[in-house]
Amino acid sequence: MLDNAASPVTPEIPRADRARRFSVAPMMEWTTREYRAFARGLTREALLYTEMVTTGALLHGAPRERFIGFDELEQPLALQLGGSDPGALAECAAIAEQWGFDEVNLNVGCPSDRVQNNMIGACLMAHPGLVADCVRRMRDAVGIPVTVKCRIGIDDQDAEEDFDRFVDTVADLGGCETFIVHARKAWLQGLSPKENREVPPLDYARVHRLKARRPELWVAINGGLKSLEACVEQLAPLDGVMVGREAYQNPYLLAEVDQRLFGAERPVVSRAEALLAFRPYMVARLEQGARLNHLTRHLLGLFQEQRGGRRFRRHLSENAHRPEAGIEVLDQALAMVEAVPASA
């Protein structure tokens, strides 16, 4: 089934649209530039996202390099913005295009109290007209794709009628052509952000019905996807899939994405090959003053369920935080995996 489903994507499709067939979700403190550089050793094709950056931080915060700096090797890459002021979002979208991002995405899915208080994230599901205005202003300001990541609803909203109204308004009035849908409601009162990722039930069928009703829209699904088999299944009724925590905690999931979802013919990289490909980047960042544990924290799940994987993780966890720690700590950890006998 997988081999038949994973047909190549035509190269004439714009890079961001092609890459969006499989993307890694934006995750605060996780999808940093270091993680993205590491992920590129596993997949060349998938669309990667930044952490969410608020318009206030980008326009009035620290130097922009801190929030949106990236290396060319991370592309195709999308910037996710958080905000609700159409003018500020348009200005930030223009900055994203100037910096070379392939896509800009509006966050309409984050349920945390902090973003709600600033009219950011999932609370915007209750204001489709405002979201449409934001998207329209952003689209007018740039030539790169402007997309929306949302939920199927919030609180007591009807997941059918209200979700349809939201999508129709943002698509028809805002001109949005691409929706990445986390197939859960968000409960803005009573559930923590962590609980909002796990407690509300998944409703994949609701996202499927959206695509069937609006086939001209590009619709991707997010939420609960933990294997490439599950992703392939979702690509039958939908245009794309987005994987979040599993792509971070078990990063080797990404190793076969290019072959199985994009039809690439190059060999699948091994875990050790991916790590060695990331090593020169780590050396360069260490020479720039980065701390080793800020880099190795993204690698801890690479050898999950492999012989020596626990030793690898333990050595990094116990040694990478030391002030004098250098690249030799990584080399020692990798040797522990390679040295484990086959009978272990």
N, C-alpha and C positions, 0 to 999 in steps of 0.2 A: 504493500500500500504506500509506504513512504517513498519508494523509488519512483512510483508512478505519479505521485502527487507533487514531487519536487521538480517541476519543469523549470527550465531557465527563464529568467526575466529578460525581456528585450532591452538591449543597451541604449536604445533611443529614449527611453523613459528618463526624465530628469532625475539626477542623483538622489535627491531626498525622497522622491516618490518611489523610486526603485528600492531604496534601502528600507523604507518604512514597512516593507513586507514582514520584516522582523526587527524589532527595536528593543532596546533596554530602557526601562522606565527611568525617569528622573527621580532620584532618591536623595534626600538631604543627608549630607555628610558621607554619602557613599559614592555617588557618581561624580567624584572629583576628577580633576584632570589626570591624576596618577592612576586611578582605576581605569579611566578611559584609554590611557596609553597601554596599560596591561591588557585590556580587553581586545585591543587591536591586534595583539599577537595571536588571538584565538579566532577572530572573525574580521575579515576585511570588508564585508558587505553590509552588516547590520547597521542601522541608524542608532547612534548613541546620543544621549541627552545630558545636558548639564544638570546640576542641582537647580532647583527653582531659585531665580534671582528676582527680588522685588524691584519695582520701578524706582522706589525711593533709594534703595541701595545703589542702583546703577547710576542714577542721576545725581545723587547727593552724598553718596557714601565714600568709602575709601577709594584709592586708585582702581580704575576699572579692571586692570590686569588681575587683581585679586579675585574678582567675581567672574570675569568672562575670558580670562586669558586661556589660550589653548595652543597645542602644537598641531601642526598640519597633519601629522600622522593620525590624529584622532578622528579626522573626517571620514565619512559624512557625519556631521554633528549638528544637533538642534539646540537652540537656547530656549529654555522654558522661563517665561516671565510670570510674575505674580503681580496683579494690580487690577484696578477697576476704573482708572481715569483714562478716558480714550486718548487725550492728548499726550499724556505721559507714556502710555503704551506705544503710541505711534512713534514717539521720539526714541524710545528704547528699541523698537523694531528696526528703525533706521540705523541705529548704532550696531545692532546685531548684523545687519547686512554689510555695513562698512567693515566690520571685523572679520567677515568671511564665513559666517555661519550659513548652513545650508537650509535652515528652516527656523522659524520662530513659533513657539507654542504658547498658548494662553492656558494657565492653570485654572480650571473650574472644577477641581476635584479634591483638593486638600481640605480636611475637616478640622484642623487644629484651631483651638481658641484664639491663638495669636493672630492667625491670618484672618479669621472671621471678623475680629475686631477692626481690621483694616480693610474690610470688604474685599478680601482676596480668597480665592479657592472655591470650595463647594457651595458656600453661601450664595454665590452668583447664579446657581441653578434656579433660584427664585426670581432672578432678574434677567430674563432672556433678552429683553429689549436693550438693556445696558450692555450685555455681552455682544449683541449684534453691532451696536455702535462701536464698541472697542475693536472688534474684528474688522469692521469696515474701515475705520481710521488706520489701523495697522496695515491693511491691504493696500490702502491708498499711498502709504508711505514707502513701501518696499516692492521689490520684484520677486523675492523669494517666497515660498509657501508660508502661509499663516494658518496654523491648525489649532484645534481646541481639544484639550483632554478634560473629560467630564465624568460624572457618575450617571447612573440611570435615574437618580432622584435624590431628594433629601427629605428627612423627617417623614411627615405624613403626606407628602406629595404622592399622587397616583403615578405609579411607575410606567403606566401606559400613556394616559392622556397628557400628563404634565411633561413627561420626557419628550413625547412627540411635539408638543408645543415649543419646548425649548429648542430642539433641533431644527424645526421648521423656521422658527424666528431667526436663529443665528445663521442658518443657511440662506434663507430667502431674503432677509433684510441686511445681513452682514456679509453675505457672499462667501461664507465658509464652505469649503468643499471637502474638508477632511476632519473627521471626528475620531478620536481615540477614546473608547468608552471603558471605564472601570465598571464591570458588570455587577456592581453592588450599589445599594443606596448608601448614603452617608447620614448618620444620625448626629446632628450637630449638638444635641443636648443629651447627655447621659452616657456617651461612649467616648473613650479616649481615641486618639489617632491610631494607636495599635489595635484597639478593639474594632475600629472601623475598617481595618484591613482584614478582619477575620470573622467577626460576629454576624454582620448582615449577610444573608444568604446570597450566593452567586446566582445570577439569572442570565445565563448565556443566551437563552432563547429570546429574551427581550432585545438583545443587540442584534440577533439574527433577523428579528421582525423589522427592526429599523432598516437594515440593509435591503430586505425584500420590498419594503414600502418605498424606500428612496434609493433605488439602485444606482442612480447617477452620482451619489455621494461615495466618497472613499471612507470606509468604516473599518477600524481596527478594534480589537478587543484586548482587554487587560484584566487581570485578576485570577489568581489561583492556578496559573499555568506553570507546571513543574517539569515538563518533559517536552522533547521535540515531537513526540508522538501526539501529545495533546495539542501542540501548535499546528501540526499538519491537519488534524481534525477540524480545527477552527478555520483554517484557510479554505475549506470547501465552501462554506456559506459567506465568508468575509474576505476582505482585501488584505488584512494584516493582523499581526499579533504583537503584543508588547509584554515582555516578561520583566518582572521587577526583582523581588528579593531572591528568587532562586538563581538568577543570573549573577548575583553578588555572592551569595553564600556557597554556591556550587558553580564557580565560574567555568569549569570545564564543560558545562552544558553548551557553551558557545562554540566549542571546537568543531562541531559538525553542522553548524548553521549554514555555512556557505555552500556545503555540498548538498545537504538535504532540503534546504529551502530556496536556494538561489541557483542550484544546478552547476556549481563550480566543479571543475574537474581536478583541481590541485589536491594533493594528499592532505588528510587531516593531520594537524600538528599534534605531537604528544605533549603531555604536561611539562616534561622537562624542556622541550623545544620552546614552548610558550614562555617559560620562565627565563630561559637563556636569551630569548628575543627581547625581553623586558630589561635584562641586566644592563645594557649600555645606557638606557634611559635612566635607570636608578643611579648609576655611577655619575652621570652628568648632573642629576639633581642633588646628589650628595655633595658634589663639588661646588654647587651653588648655595650650599648651606642647609639643605633639607635634612630633617631627622630621619634615620632609617626606619623607625617604626611607623612614620607617616606614610611610607611607601609599602612596607611589608604587611600592614594590616589588611590590605586588599588581596593578599595572596593566601591567607590562612586556610581557605576552603579548597585550594587547588588540588590537593592530594586526598580529598575526602574519600573515605572507604578504600584507599589504596594501602598496600603494605608500606609501612614507614610513615604514613600520613600523620599519625599522632605525634611521632617524634619530630617531624618537620614543623608542625604547628607549635609544639611545645618549645622547641629551640628558638623559634622566632619570637614567641610570646615572652620568653624568659630573658632574651638577650638583645632584641632589637631596640628596646627602649633605653638602653644604657647610653650615656652621653658620648662615649668613645666608640660606639658600635659603627662598623663600616661594612662594606660589601662582603667581607669575609664571613659575616654571620649568615648571609644568604647562601653562600657557597657551602658552608658547613651543613646547613639545613638540607640542601639538595643532596649532598653526599650521604646523609642519613637515609634518604629514601632509596637512592641508587644502590646502597650497600646492603640493604635488607635481603637476606637469602630467600630464594624462591619458596622454601618450605615454611617461612615465617608466617 
